């Protein structure tokens, strides 16, 4: 039986970047489909800042955008950086943007009712796939059990397992709920106002054009039956026409997949908590007290919930996970503890009664 120090389950952008940063260790990344398939393969991947109030979440997103663009450039990925104009969607947004203007920390220029950011970029997942080198095996994980080692399908042993499987659950972790959000993006050919192709745009969708126009992406919750369809493509074209005058078009490509999002939108990173042991050790947690001590499942980690900004969020989170594993670094907002504490206060009592 093959033995590894780390096995990462899932080769979307989160698992792939974790594998890349841990490649100097005895690591293996496994996935039933392949590298950067599903949602990661269908991604735009539009690297645009978030406009909003100066919250911890906005800072996390925008710092990730900046650092990930620098990273992709370093490893030789063409970021196609030409700037993005972020536009208000409606009259209500116009009023919000007036408030947001004072909150923006990234360099920007005011253009009409919108904000122009020079760092706006778009990367190709296929090119990222080529540049991220790490040991990979195509494998569907059917069983995962803890003995002396973690044992996968009775054929692979691992001292440590990192869960990066997106919305598909490999291990039941009651305090972590990852929701699938369907997204579709398209590429079209046709006739449109080429003078607008010198920059990217984001309004009700993201748009970039050159020889072809890329438009993305839709957001549909609780739609596990969703698959690529022309109706969503037409919806995207209608939204793109709010930005650019598209006179004629032919749909060249439709891609879709399920993003993985946590309940509070922040990604989830770190060691998985032993729920039973932690709650039984300190039952006051369910009444609102902060845990006196948190117990963890030995050798089990997670990197998940990247949402609709996977190619930037995953870069930040994979670096943080590596630093956490090697140095015990603080994980801040993405730490699994935040979801555990919220869950314990809301559902911990019912969970204990069920035991």
N, C-alpha and C positions, 0 to 999 in steps of 0.2 A: 504493500500500500504506500502510495506517495505521501511524503510528509513535508509540510510547509510551515513557516513561521506565521504567515498571514495568508488567508484566502479571502478575497473580496468577492462577494456574491452580487453580481450586477455590473454590467459594463456600459451603462449610460455615461453621461459626462461626469457624474459624481464618482462612480466607481472607477472610471478610466483615469481621472485625474488623481484619485487616491492611489491607484496602482502605479501611476507615473512617479508620484512623489515618494512612494515607498519601494521603488524598483531596486534600490541598493540592498534591500533585505531579501530573504527567501520568500518571495511573494508570488501568488497566482491569482489572476482575475478570471472568474468564470461567468458565463451568461448563456442562456439557452438559445439566444438569437445571434449575437455577435457584437463586435465593438460598435458603440454609438448607433445602435438601431433604435427602433420605436420612436419615442418622443425626441430623443437626442438627435437621431438621424433626420427627423422631420423639421427640426428647428430652423429658424431663419438664417443664421442666428444673429439677431439684431442686438447690438451692444449700445443701447441708448440710455442716458441718465433718466432718473425718476424726478419728476417735478412735483413738489408738495411742500408741506410744512417741514421744518428742520427737526424731524424726529429721529430716534435711534434707528428705526427701520429705513428711513430715507438715507441716512448717513451710511448705513451698512450697504445698501444697494449701490449707492454712487461711488463709495470707496472701492467696492468690488468691480464696478465698471472700469474705473481708471486703472487699477492694478492688473486686472485681467487682460486689458488691451496691451499693456506693457509686456505681460507674460507671453501672450500669443506672438507678439512681434519678436521677442527674444528667441523663441523656438522656431522661427521662420514661417509662421502662418501670416498670410496676407490679410491684414485687417480692413483693407479697403476704406480707410479713414477719410471721410470727406465732410463730416459734420451732419448734424440732424436738427431740423426745425420742429420743435414740439409745439403743437397748436391746441388751443382750447376746442372742446367738442361742441359747445353750445353757449348760450348767453350766461347760463349759470357758471360754466367753467371760466368764462371771461372775467367774471367778478372774482372767482377764486384765484385766478392767475395774478390779479393785482395784489393779492395778499402773499402769494407764493414768491413774488419777485423779490421781496425783502428777505426771504428765508433761504434762497439758493446760495450754496457755498461754492459750487463749481464755477469756473469762468464761463460767462455767457454773454450774448448780445441780444438786445430786444429787437425783434423784427415783427412789425405790425402788432398783433395781439399775442404772438408767440415768442418763444425763447430759442435762440440758436446756440448749440453747443458744438464746438469744433471737434470734440473727441468722438462724436457719433460714428460708429463703425459697424461693419457687417463681416462675419467670417463664415467660411464654408465648412460644415461638419466633416465632409470627406477629407479636407486638407488637415483638419485637426486630428482626425483618425490616423493619418499617415505620420504625423509628427510625434504623437504620443506612443512611445515605445515601452512596452511592459509585457511580462509573460502572460499569455492568455490561452484559455482553453474553452471551446464551445461545449457547454455542459448544462443540462437542466438539473437543478437541485431538487431532488424528490424527498430526501430525508436529511435531517441535520440533528445529530444527537451529541450530548456531552458525555464523554467517558474520561479517560486520562487526557485524551485530546478531543477536539471537536471532530466528529466523523461525518463526512459528506458522502451520501449514497453508498456507504460501505466500501469506498474506493479511494478516498482522499482523507488524510489526517491533517489537522491544522491546530497549531498552538493557539492561534487567534483567528476569529472570523469577523469580518467587517460587512455589515448588511448595507447594500446599496441598490436594493431591488425596486426602487420607485414605489408605485402604489401597490405592487404585488407583495403580499406578506409571506415571509419565510418563517418567521418566529412570531408567536403571539406576544405582543408587548402592549398590555392594556392601556397604558397611559400615553401611547403614541398613536395617533390616528392620522394616517396619510391618505388624503383624498385625491382621486383621479380627476384631472381636468382636461377634457378633450380639446385639442387644438389642431386646426388645419391651416396650412399656408399654401400658396399657389405661385406659379410662375406663368406669365403670359407673354405672348408676342403680339404686336399690333402697331397701331398708329396713335401717338399721344404727343403732348407738348414736350419735346425733347429739351427745351430750354430749362425745364425744371429738374433735369436729371443730374445736375452738378452737386446736389446734396440729397440727404435722406429726409423723410418726413414721418411724423407720428401724430395721428389725430384719433380717429376711431379704429385705426389699424396702422401698421408700420408699412412704409412704402420705400422701395429703392429701385431705381431703373438705370439700365444701360442698354445693352442689346435686347435684354429681356427685362420685364418688370417683376420684382418679387413683392408679394403682398402677404402680410401675416399679422396676427393669426387670430383665429376664433377662440372663444373661451366658453366651454360648455361643461357644467358640473353634473355629476350624477348621471352620466350618459355612457355606461359601459358598452352599450350596443353601438355606439357611434363608430363610423368608419368614413374613409374619404368619400366625399360626395360632391356633385356639381352644384347643388343648391347652396351650400356654404361658400363655394367658390364664387358664385354670383353675388352673394351677400358681401364678400370681401371686395369684389370689383366695384360694387355700388359705393362702398365706403371709400375706396381709393379715388373714385371720381369726385369726392368732396375736396380732394387735394389737387389732383392732376386731371386735366381734360383728356380722357381716354375716348378717342373717336371710334376705333375698331380694335377688336382683340380676338385672339384665339388662345384657349387655355392649353399651355404646354405641359404642365406638370402639377399634380396635386399630391401633397404629402400631409400625413396626419399622425398623431400619437397622443398618448396620455401623459401630461405633466404630473408630477407628484407634489402636492402642497400640504403643508401642515395646517392645523386649525388656526394658528395665529400668523401664518405666512412666513415667519422666520424659518430657515432650515433647521434641521435637527442633527446634532453632531455630538459624538462622545461615547462613553461607555454605557452600556445598557444597565439600568437599575434592577436589582433583585427586589421586585415589588413586595412579595410576601414577607421576606426577611425584614425589610425596612419598615413596613407598616406594623408588623407584629412586635418589632422592637420598640416602637414609639407610636402608640395609637392616637396620641394627641395631635398628630399631623392632620388627621381628618377633621379636627375641630379648628384648624387654622394655624396651629403652631408650626414654626419652622422646624425641619427635621434636626434632631440632635446628632444623628449620624445616618449616612446613606450607604447602603451596601450595594455592591455591584456584582453582576454575573461575570465570573472570571473569563477573560479572553473574548468577550463579546462586545463589539462596537457597532456604531451606526453612523452613516452619512446619507441623509435623505431629505426630502421636502424642499427641493430647490425651486419649485414653482416655475413661473414663466421666464425666469432669468437664469436658467441653468448654467450657461456657459460663463457667466461672471460669478454667480453665487458659488458654484462648485469649485472654482479656482480658489476662492478665499477659504472655503470650508475644508478642502483637501489639505491646504497648507496648515490650517489650524489643527486638523486631526493629526497630521504628522507631528507637529510640535507638541500636541497633547500626549501622544503615545511615547515620544522620545523624552520629553522634558516635564510632563505634567502641567503644561501651560494652561492658563485660564481660557475657557471657551466663551466666556461672556454670554451674550444673548442667545447664541445657538446651542448652548449646553442642554443636554437632555433633562437636566434637573428642573428647568422652568416648566416644562409640560407635566412632569411628575407631580410637582407641588400643586399646580392648578387642578390636575385630575384627582389627586388624593383628597383635596378639600371638597370637590364636587361629587366624586363617585367612590371614594375610598371606603366609606362605611358600608355601602351596598356590596362592594367587592369582598370585604371581610366576611360579611354575613353569608355570602355564597360559598365560602370555603368550609 
